[in-house]
């Protein structure tokens, strides 16, 4: 037997049941066992194949916990993202130990602290327990795991618990005593934060352009009165080849007539409360009832003042696309709301009627042409339910009332405490006496009731006090500055 034959024989399994006679066909190739050498992969990487391999021993190597993250699950493949990050980690720890636990956060922004990420928090809990088998944490890529000061926070935590922190960028465990490591980590933190800002700017700028120039529907719940319909293939050829298509808004035959009716009522001078009350009395389904799948966060099954007000203030009903109405950015094109340059979907109300409906929200003058003023608005609290009293014009004079949570959208007859009323002029006279003329500014006792009310209100606000009123009387209390 020559040397090559002896070498082949030494590589054959010793167990007789696993020996395959040379004249029989080979069975289907199975994946190499964990820890076994992949000869073809070694050859592809230019490495000399080894004839024997040894499985890493926990007693001679570190036990690593791998952590990775991906931002979204809709636009990113979790398997691919986790795969390449894990490969980076495996190459880093090769020869030093093996990964014994995997933690991967999918659909989690890097701006969320580690303690608030599900998998990262579980990793920290497990690693800090007395029964922990984790000696070190290995990261697939710095930018996937950290931003801002998150690395410094985790490094300090690892130091307290005697756990090493390994990064591919440092080629092994991080040591902040090393000046080069400190400089590198500072650069990585700045780069990660810059990447977040640049990506955010690019995405928002693109969405702003798509809304203004293309009138494209950019997602979210369709407004009440509309439904989503197909708008053709995606304009990006690559996305179109994958079968992705655009959507646009179209009138919902079940709810669109109710929206049109609301605008007609508002233009006729009806209050938002009366519109909501009539919708409830007619049994019209509110947004949470009409589309419960997209309104899981809403539990009420009736129309409210706010629901009607939001619909009447939504410019989308004019047929123009709106995006970023409540802009939160400080600079760039996304700092202003985006309004499509042309009609993007069928309108439920004309633009001039929509604008006119917004003007009706302004305060109306009284019958004598004068504006109604309530000097003590916000300064009177109910002694029964602790609510602030509502300003209410009654018999030609300013008054204040508390209905203890009852609203005009609810039907009458429900059990509730008796409505609390107080006249402004009566209360001002009593407060003025209690204050001993405080806030008079030199005015005489013959000053007009309006002037006295204004000075009493100024005196209360300057002193940080408010009125607590109930049927038995009133008292002054200090505002809680905390």
Secondary structure, 3 states (H helix, E strand, C coil): CCHHHHHHHHHCCCCHHHCCCCCCCCCCCCCCCCCCCCHHHHHHCCCCCCCCCCCCCCCCCEEEEEEEEECCCCCCCHHHHHHHHHHHHHHHHCCCEEEEEEEEEECCCCCCCHHHCHHHHHHHHHHCCCCCCCCEEEECCHHHHCCCCHHHHHHHHHHHHCCEEEEHHHCEECCCCCHHHHHHHHHHHHHHHHHHHHHHHHHHHHHHHHHHHCCCCCCCCCCCCEEEEEEEECCCHHHHHCCCEEEEEEECCCCHHHHHHHHHHHHCCCCHHHHHHHHHHHCCCCHHHHCHHHCCCCCCCCCCHHHHHHHHCCHHHHCEEEECCCCCCCCCHHHCCEEEEEECCCCCCCHHHHHHHHHCCCCCCCCCCCCCCCCCCCCEEECCCCCECEEEEECCEEEEEECCCCCCCCCCCCCCCCCEEEEHHHHHHHHHHHCCCCCCCCCCCCCCHHHHHHHHHHHHHHHCEEEEEECCEEEEEECCCC
